[in-house]
Amino acid sequence: MPYTMRNEKTLFEIVEKGSELVVAVRKTKEEATKLTRSLNLGAGFDGFTPSFFTLKYPNPDGHAKGNTAQT
């Protein structure tokens, strides 16, 4: 399974295992679980997500997290 879910305080990140790219963020565990399962069953890029599809968002410390400027 090329995607996993991480709990980051109040958000759940969906992360591509091979590259550690954050491909999505969800507010609830249920939403994150559903998306992670869908990606692992073939709805995504099968672990080869282009970096321009990934997310960038601010951390509580004010630093950006992610890999591109896409919002």
Phi, psi and omega in degrees: 000117185278354181237146178221168181244138176236140176268116179244083181058261184261001181234160175242122180264140171258120190240137173280120188300314185294325185249348185064021176286135174275110185265343178195160177226135178230151182279331182244153178296323181298315179296317181294319179297317180298314180292317179300316179298316180300315178297318180291339178267007173114005182283348183250219183257015178055040177087008180234051183289128175298141185299334180288351175271352184275173188254154171227127179210157184285142171276165175302334179277002176092352179271147179287145177235136182128197190230349178217178180270009179294136177234000000 
